[in-house]
Every structure is written in C-alpha cells, then in structure tokens.
Amino acid sequence: MRIDKYLWSVRYFKTRNIATTACKKGHVRVNDQVIKPSREVYPFDKIIVRKNQIDYRLKVLDIPESRVGAKLVDMYRKDTTPKEAFKHNELLKFSKDYYRKKGAGRPTKKDRRNIEDYLDESE
C-alpha cells in the first residue's frame, strides 16, 4: 500500500490529499528516509510523521484493506511517540497564550489593568 494511503487509512490525516502534500513537503519519513507519496509500506516499517510540531513515531503492524474505524487503528500500527513530545507541545501552547504582538490592536481590559498596576508600582 502507498504511504499516503496508509496514513489516511490509519487516520493520521483527514484526506489523502493532505497526506500526499505532507509527503511531498518532507514531513513523512520511512526508515529514516524522506520519501515520495507513492512509496510502498510493508509490515515492520518505522514511520515518522511530523504533524502539529510533534514527531509521531509509528511501527506498521499490518496493512488495512481500506480506511478503518478509530477503534481498529491499533491493530494496524503501534504508536511509539515519546511522552516528552506532547509535553513540549503543551508548553508551546501556554507560551503563545500570554504573548501579544506589538501593534496587534487596542489593549484588552486585562492588559490595561496590568499596565496601570505596573505604573502604580513604579511611583
């Protein structure tokens, strides 16, 4: 089975077109090699998929006939993604919440209160 079709079948991508685009951009590696979307996948291949700033590590256990249900995905792949990758993504999300670009519009009420508190402290 083609790698783009496999990733679509085991529900890593919503459409095959998105999976194909990810392969073309170099976000998918099989056995540590960047591959084309037409590359065939075999059992016991190791796949690394870069998606949402996380490197998902998969091991192919079996090849499905077509797209499978979410409950059956574990029969066809083994996810060996380290937990640290998800923790790192959480930290990135928290750091983005408190950062506001300069010139991004009027300050919010919370920003205004913070500015006033800062100015009151300095006096």
MOWOVEN-V710812 format. One record per residue. N is the residue number from 1. OMEGA is omega in whole degrees, 0 to 359 (none if undefined). D_LAST is the distance of its C-alpha to the last C-alpha in Angstrom with 1 decimal. Layout:
# MOWOVEN-V710812
((N;OMEGA;D_LAST) (N;OMEGA;D_LAST))
This chain:
# MOWOVEN-V710812
((1;178;69.6) (2;182;67.1) (3;180;63.6) (4;178;62.0) (5;178;64.3) (6;180;63.7) (7;175;59.9) (8;182;60.4) (9;181;63.0) (10;168;60.8) (11;171;57.9) (12;176;55.4) (13;185;55.4) (14;179;55.9) (15;178;58.5) (16;179;60.8) (17;178;59.4) (18;178;55.9) (19;179;57.5) (20;179;59.5) (21;178;56.5) (22;178;54.7) (23;181;57.7) (24;180;57.9) (25;178;54.3) (26;180;54.9) (27;182;52.9) (28;177;56.0) (29;176;57.8) (30;182;61.0) (31;178;61.9) (32;174;59.1) (33;174;60.5) (34;189;59.0) (35;175;61.6) (36;181;62.8) (37;183;63.0) (38;181;66.7) (39;179;66.7) (40;179;68.7) (41;181;67.2) (42;177;69.3) (43;180;68.9) (44;170;66.9) (45;177;64.9) (46;184;61.2) (47;173;58.9) (48;181;55.2) (49;176;53.5) (50;183;50.0) (51;180;48.5) (52;179;44.8) (53;175;43.7) (54;175;45.9) (55;177;49.1) (56;179;51.6) (57;183;54.5) (58;171;57.8) (59;182;61.3) (60;178;64.1) (61;182;66.5) (62;180;68.7) (63;179;69.0) (64;177;68.8) (65;178;71.3) (66;181;68.7) (67;184;65.2) (68;177;64.8) (69;184;62.9) (70;181;59.6) (71;184;61.4) (72;185;63.9) (73;183;61.7) (74;176;61.6) (75;188;65.4) (76;179;65.0) (77;175;62.0) (78;182;60.1) (79;180;56.3) (80;180;55.2) (81;179;51.6) (82;181;49.4) (83;181;46.7) (84;180;44.0) (85;180;44.4) (86;178;43.3) (87;179;40.4) (88;179;39.1) (89;177;39.4) (90;179;37.3) (91;177;34.5) (92;181;34.7) (93;180;34.5) (94;181;31.4) (95;179;29.6) (96;182;30.6) (97;186;29.2) (98;182;25.5) (99;179;25.9) (100;182;25.6) (101;179;26.9) (102;180;25.0) (103;182;26.4) (104;178;27.9) (105;181;27.1) (106;175;24.5) (107;177;21.8) (108;178;23.0) (109;180;21.4) (110;178;20.4) (111;181;18.8) (112;179;16.9) (113;178;15.6) (114;179;14.6) (115;179;12.7) (116;178;10.9) (117;180;10.2) (118;180;9.0) (119;178;6.6) (120;180;5.5) (121;184;5.5) (122;182;3.8) (123;none;0.0))
